Amino acid sequence: MNADHPVLNALLQQLRSLNEQYCQLPNEINRYRVVRQEQLIAQWAPGFRFAA
């Protein structure tokens, strides 16, 4: 997957936003949203590695 792909960039931006929300308010709903976004990225871009 091309790292400059606009859809991938949009998905990653959404993930960053969700992670910020989870850091500010750590609850089950926000954690679920983060995990679901990670799963969506994994489905859309198989083999994509998240930065550690």
N, C-alpha and C positions, 0 to 999 in steps of 0.2 A: 504494500500500500504506500502510495506516495505521501510523504509527511506534509506536503503542501496542499493536499486535497482540501477543497473548501468545506465539504461535508464533515470530514474528519476533524478539521479545525473547529467547526461549529460544535461538534459533539464534545471535543476536549474543553472548549470554553464553557460549555454547560456543566461539565464535570468539575471544573475549577470553581465555578459558582456554587455548585452543590456542596463541594468540600468546604468552602468558606462558611456556608450556612450551617453545616454540621459542626464546624469548629466553634461557631458563635452560640449555637443551640444544639448540643449533642443529645438527640433523642432518637427513638426507634424509627420514626417517620423519616427524619432527615438521613439516617443511616441507610434505610431502605432505598431512598432516592439515589444515594451515591452508588450503592451496589447495583441497582438496576441500570444506571447510566453506564457503569463499567461493563456490565453484561451486554448492553446494547452496542457499545464500542467493540467488544470482543466478537459479536456476531457480524457486525458491519465490516470490520477490518481484522480478520483472523490473523493471528501471529503478531499483532501490534503489541509492542512492549511499552508499558507505562514507565515513566521516569521515576526512579527511586528517590 
